[in-house]
Amino acid sequence: MLLNRIEKALMNNPARATLQRRFEARRLLAMGGRVSGASVLEVGCGRGVGTEIILDIFGARQVDAFDLDPKMVEMARRRLAVRREQVRLWTGDVTEIPAEDNSYDAVFDFAIIHHVPDWRDALREIHRVLKPKGRFYAEEVFEKFINQRIIRRLLEHPREDRFDHDRFVEALEESGFAVISTDQLLRRFGWFIADKRKKL
């Protein structure tokens, strides 16, 4: 699901980038460690801030990244132009990732999966493209947040089959992941580290 005008403005401002860099990424780093020299996929790259973080903070060698919104991909392309040898960008859908099985050492999700109507399909697809023992870093937003009255009025999210911490963990495990670490804030936001352990 594409972001509406209000959420796009919220996501594309310096305050969001600072929060993502100084708090969200640092939490995932503490939980899951660096990916030094790794080949990484970012799902839902937006304007490219997450891709910068994966390169600068997590130490990836190469990042492939995509977004459902072609305008966001173009913004990311401009932002990351000086890193074009390390980054490949395209417009795409997380439920149909154009990559071979076992392609990536790690996959990053900076609060994208909760926008996907068929979010379990997205987790299965992420599992598919990860190498054996590859690591999934996920920051997510739970139904308790998106179902608040003010959030429902301002932002657009799928309404059916949303998840909380436990349902997300259960879906990760059903998709073939071993959940290594989780954390949550106010039962509204969560962080997850999960490794690809078995075939479906």
Residue, then its C-alpha position, 0 to 999 in steps of 0.5 A: m500500500l502506498l503512503n498517503r500525502i500526510e505519512k509521506a511528509l512525515m517519513n520524508n523529513p529530517a526529524r524522521a531521518t534523525l530518529q531512524r539513524r540515532f534510535e531505531a538503527r542503533r536498537l537493531l544494531a545492538m540486537g543483531g550486530r553489524v553486517s560487515g562486507a555483506s550483500v543486503l536487501e532493504v525492502g521499502c527504501g523510501r528516499g534512501v535514508g535506510t540504505e545509507i544507514i545499512l552502509d554507514i552503521f551496519g557496514a554492508r558492502q552492497v545494498d539492493a533496495f526497492d520501494l512500491d512508490p516510483k517517486m520514492v525510488e527516484m528520490a533515493r536514486r538522487r540521494l545515493a548517486v555518489r554511492r551508485e557502485q554500492v547500491r542498486l535500486w528499483t520499483g517493486d513489491v515485497t511480496e514478489i522480490p525479483a531475486e534468486d533464492n538464497s541471494y542475500d546475507a541480510v534483509f532490512d525492514f524499516a517499518i514497511i511490512h505493516h503497510v502490506p496487506d498480505w504481510r505473511d507473503a512478504l515474510r515468506e518472500i524475505h525468507r526465500v531470498l535470504k541465504p541459509k543463516g541469513r539475518f532479518y532485521a525488522e522494525e515494525v508498527f503494531e495494530k495497537f498504534i495503527n488502530q488509534r482513532i487519530i492515526r486511522r483518520l490521518l494515515e492509511h493502512p490495511r485494516e484486516d489481519r494486522f499484527d502485534h508482537d506475538r503474531f509477528v513472531e508466530a508468522l516469522e517462525e511459520s515462515g521458517f525463521a528462528v527468532i533471535s531477539t525481540d523488543q517492543l515499546l508500549r505494545r505499539f512498536g517492535w524490533f526483531i532479529a530472526d535468522k533463516r534456519k530451515k526450508l519451508 
